[in-house]
Amino acid sequence: MSANQEIRVFAPATVANVACGYDVLGFAIDSPGDEIVVRNSNKPGLQITKITGDDGKLPKDPTKNTAGVAALDLLKHLGMLDRGIEMEIHKKMPFGSGLGSSSASAVAGAFAVNKLIGEPLSKRQLLPFAMAGEASADGAWHADNVGPCLLGGIVFIRSNEELDIAQIPAPKNLWAAVVHPDIEILTKVAREILPKEIPLENATQQIGNLGGLILGLIQEDYGLISRSIHDVIAEPRRQKLIPDFYKAKRAALSAGALGFSISGAGPSVFALCEGEESARKVGAAIEKVFKEIPVNCQLHISKINPHGVHVVS
Amino acid sequence: MSANQEIRVFAPATVANVACGYDVLGFAIDSPGDEIVVRNSNKPGLQITKITGDDGKLPKDPTKNTAGVAALDLLKHLGMLDRGIEMEIHKKMPFGSGLGSSSASAVAGAFAVNKLIGEPLSKRQLLPFAMAGEASADGAWHADNVGPCLLGGIVFIRSNEELDIAQIPAPKNLWAAVVHPDIEILTKVAREILPKEIPLENATQQIGNLGGLILGLIQEDYGLISRSIHDVIAEPRRQKLIPDFYKAKRAALSAGALGFSISGAGPSVFALCEGEESARKVGAAIEKVFKEIPVNCQLHISKINPHGVHVVS
């Protein structure tokens, strides 16, 4: 690579808390996502030279910026904190949408810098550094957005503490309709609304459904996927934070969705569908419900994105 | 079939509540198990003519006998309650062992009668009738013993209410060491010891481990299986009912077991192992702990039994 070459990467939005996969499952979609550009610099250390699309909200101090923290954590690990690197961050997805915005920045930051310095680590090995970036924004240590954003596809988290994650092959014709209504949900509120204790019976139902969803995905059994996409833990509590949630859910299921639930901590919602045509129909039905309230919203139709973060030319 | 031909079937013991698979997972082993013999009779209706191995504890009235209820439920469904059938029940496994004794009888009863009358239903279709037999003994509607006893292999229960179950392929070299210590645990006590509510954090851990176990089984990843076999819900409470449970667990893991937990509601315990040699070593280590107490016990070493109930000659 020439000294003045630059690397531009794209890190996609992700859907975490996939219904019964609350806290253990996430998947990547094609767009929206964040872009980060890095290039070598004569000035030692990492500098964030430009941020766009953030309405001036993000700090340029790399020690306080999600992408910066991820990159610095990686460089520190490699003993390369003195390396001169310039970083530009182009936020192309909204904050607090439930689509893994901070994860996308953290993953893009670690991935871009790793590429620039000659790719000493594999994608998989970048996980803890991206997690550190995400944790700096979010305060929590969760791989359910970072994992799929980095690796692509559907990612299952056995344990966040042990960073024990596994990729699940996505059925070929599995599509998502993701709708982001323009309302604000504070992650703190979405977390506090969950109880500390839940009925054992609910845990058993959730476990049954999560196992069914994993088997359904692996066996490409859309019927089993559909019977399994139910969240009896987070969704019944968090739905109150999203206007007309159940109306949107009924609309999605009536239009043929396999299942429907909240993306991350909301306010975005997602439906899984068999095929693009179904996803478009379902997405339109969900969008209609929000627009009638009226709440403005953005619709994203996407196959499960198998690639995760990648270099763009 | 000639009018005086008889059918002899064998239904195997099963391990349910497979650690993190509490209430959703079960598997069949080769032995012990129950045998049932059925033959045509000139006297209308089902009669239980002989029961062995039960110390006189089981009723010969078919409406009060687990195998009888399963068979009658099937015959009623088929409109054949008048059919003359003689049934002999040979109990070859202990009651209240946590090895699915009543399920084995229920499955054998339904399966044997279905064979005798020309096999109008598939194995899978016999599930609700065997469940009815099991429920008559146990009072609960659980498929985690009946499912694997009927179908063989490892069976996952998405929902007992919907009878939505799926078979999971067993890794080729997966063996179980099952030890039945001669102590009594009343199912009622084992159930009442479980709380009505559990911490959300425990539910999430259990969900993570259950997903990991399913993926590990499907991908034949013994490391992932081993990392996933943990029960944070039932085992910590029920272990008190089994003397030196943790000593036996330590012995099993030290001897190389992938994981160790309680079979069903106990008192039997099981270890999953990679290979027969490992299972024999682990089984001996567990046996030694119980014998030192001293508690008498029976050891069963078995591959995961892929067949379930079957006709024997």
Interface residues (C-beta under 8 A of the other chain):
Chain A: Y22 D23 V24 L25 F156 I157 R158 S159 E162 D164 A166 I168 L194 P195 K196 E197 I198 P199 L200 N202 A203 T204 Q205 Q206 I207 G208 N209 L210 G211 G212 I214 L215 I218 Q219 L224 R227 S228 I233
Chain B: Y22 D23 V24 L25 F156 I157 R158 S159 E162 D164 A166 I168 L194 P195 K196 E197 I198 P199 L200 N202 A203 T204 Q205 Q206 I207 G208 N209 L210 G211 G212 I214 L215 I218 Q219 L224 R227 S228 I233
